[in-house]
Amino acid sequence: MKLKPEFIERMRILLGEDYKNFEQTLEKRYLNSVRCNTLKISPLDLKNRLERKWKMKLLSKKFSEILIVNQKIQPGEIGNSLEYSLGYYYVQEVSSMMPALVLNPKEDENVLDLAASPGSKTTQIAAIMKNKGNLIANDVSLGRIRILSTNLQRCGVTNTIVTQHEGSNLCNKLNKLNFKFDKILLDAPCSGEGTLRTNPKTCLMFNKNLIKKMSNIQKSLAQSALKVLKVGGEMVYSTCTYGPEENEAVVSYLLENFPVEVLDVKIPLNIRGGIMEWQGKKFTKGIEKCARIYPQDNNTEGFFIARLKKIGEF
Ligand SMILES: C[S@@+](CC[C@H](N)C(=O)[O-])C[C@H]1O[C@@H](n2cnc3c(N)ncnc32)[C@H](O)[C@@H]1O
C-alpha cells in the first residue's frame, strides 16, 4: 500500500515506535466479520448455518452476535449468500460495530442516528432495541439513503423513520419543536483514514484541507445534536479516522463550550485512550476517556469513539 508521506509523518507522531507495527498490519489480511441480525435469527443458529460454508468463530462469548469468518474468502463472497439476502446478517467490520455497543440504546428510548447511511449502525441499534422504541435514521445524501432503506428492509427493521436532511438543519428544526432524544449516535462524515485496509483508495484522498473541512463539519453537527439531547442523555461521537483534528479536537471543543462530560468506553477490543495534545494544542481533561482503535491492536480497521453525557441545558 502506497501511503502519502504527509500521512506517514502524522501517524509516526501519533504512534512513535509502534508506527512500524501499524504499517505492517495494514498489509495483513484483516478479520472478516459479520453481525448476526438478532431480529431474524439467533447467533447460534446463524453460526451453525454459516459453518456449512465457512469456518466461523466468535469474537467473544459475551457478544455472540459478532461472528468472524475464520478463513480466506473471495471478495464479495460474504455478501452473496442466501442468509445475507434473508437479512440474517450484516457484513460489518468489527471496529464499526463498537459505537452502537457503546450507545447501548434501550427498548423504550428515542434514538437519533444523525449520519446513518448505509445503515450498518442503524440496523445494529434497531436490533439492540428489539425493534421497539423510536429510532430516527437521517442522512443528507439521497443516493445513500436508498441503500440505507434497502438495508433496513432486508434486516426487517420496523422501529425506524428515515429522514433526508442536512444534520444540523434537522436538529435545529427538531429543537424548535422541543423534540429531545435519550440517545444520539453521530457517526460523523470523516476523512476515513481508518478504512485503509478495506478501502485502500482512501490513502489517495488524504490531504490536510480535507481534515480541516471535516473537523468544522463535525463540530457543527455535534453541537447541533447536543441541542436535541435530553439532559442526562448520551451521545456517542465516532469516526473511522485517526487525525486528532477530527477526533479529540472535536470532543475538546464540545467540552469547552457545552455542558457535557466524557464517560468511559467499554468494548470487547483493545483500545488506547484519547491523546491530550496535538501540534501544540492541549486538549481538555476527560479526553483521555475517549477510545482509539488501531489496526495493530485487534487486526481490525481504525476507529475513534467518544461517549458524552449532557449534564445541563444550554
Ligand atoms: C461515516 S458515514 C456513516 C456510516 C453509517 N453510520 C453506517 O454505520 O453505516 C457518514 C455519513 O454522513 C453523511 N453526511 C455527510 N454530511 C452530512 C450532514 N451534513 N448531515 C447529515 N449527514 C451527512 C454521509 O452521506 C454519510 O452517509
The ligand as an SDF file (V2000), in Angstrom:
LIG
                    3D

 27 29  0  0  0  0  0  0  0  0999 V2000
  -19.3250    7.5890    8.1820 C   0  0  0  0  0  0  0  0  0  0  0  0
  -20.7260    7.6760    7.1480 S   0  0  0  0  0  0  0  0  0  0  0  0
  -21.9740    6.9750    8.1690 C   0  0  0  0  0  0  0  0  0  0  0  0
  -21.9460    5.4780    8.2070 C   0  0  0  0  0  0  0  0  0  0  0  0
  -23.1630    4.9010    8.8940 C   0  0  0  0  0  0  0  0  0  0  0  0
  -23.3250    5.4500   10.2310 N   0  0  0  0  0  0  0  0  0  0  0  0
  -23.0810    3.4000    8.9850 C   0  0  0  0  0  0  0  0  0  0  0  0
  -22.6220    2.9020   10.0080 O   0  0  0  0  0  0  0  0  0  0  0  0
  -23.4760    2.7230    8.0370 O   0  0  0  0  0  0  0  0  0  0  0  0
  -21.1480    9.3580    7.2200 C   0  0  0  0  0  0  0  0  0  0  0  0
  -22.4580    9.7120    6.5680 C   0  0  0  0  0  0  0  0  0  0  0  0
  -22.7040   11.0920    6.8170 O   0  0  0  0  0  0  0  0  0  0  0  0
  -23.4530   11.6120    5.7620 C   0  0  0  0  0  0  0  0  0  0  0  0
  -23.3180   13.0830    5.8500 N   0  0  0  0  0  0  0  0  0  0  0  0
  -22.3290   13.8720    5.3960 C   0  0  0  0  0  0  0  0  0  0  0  0
  -22.5580   15.1530    5.7220 N   0  0  0  0  0  0  0  0  0  0  0  0
  -23.7240   15.1700    6.4100 C   0  0  0  0  0  0  0  0  0  0  0  0
  -24.5010   16.1970    7.0160 C   0  0  0  0  0  0  0  0  0  0  0  0
  -24.0880   17.4610    6.9890 N   0  0  0  0  0  0  0  0  0  0  0  0
  -25.6740   15.8470    7.6010 N   0  0  0  0  0  0  0  0  0  0  0  0
  -26.0820   14.5650    7.6450 C   0  0  0  0  0  0  0  0  0  0  0  0
  -25.3870   13.5480    7.0890 N   0  0  0  0  0  0  0  0  0  0  0  0
  -24.2210   13.8450    6.4920 C   0  0  0  0  0  0  0  0  0  0  0  0
  -22.8420   10.9630    4.5300 C   0  0  0  0  0  0  0  0  0  0  0  0
  -23.7660   10.9710    3.4600 O   0  0  0  0  0  0  0  0  0  0  0  0
  -22.5240    9.5600    5.0520 C   0  0  0  0  0  0  0  0  0  0  0  0
  -23.5470    8.6700    4.7260 O   0  0  0  0  0  0  0  0  0  0  0  0
  1  2  1  0
  2  3  1  0
  2 10  1  0
  3  4  1  0
  4  5  1  0
  5  6  1  0
  5  7  1  0
  7  8  2  0
  7  9  1  0
 10 11  1  0
 11 12  1  0
 11 26  1  0
 12 13  1  0
 13 14  1  0
 13 24  1  0
 14 15  1  0
 14 23  1  0
 15 16  2  0
 16 17  1  0
 17 18  1  0
 17 23  2  0
 18 19  1  0
 18 20  2  0
 20 21  1  0
 21 22  2  0
 22 23  1  0
 24 25  1  0
 24 26  1  0
 26 27  1  0
M  CHG  2   2   1   9  -1
M  END
$$$$
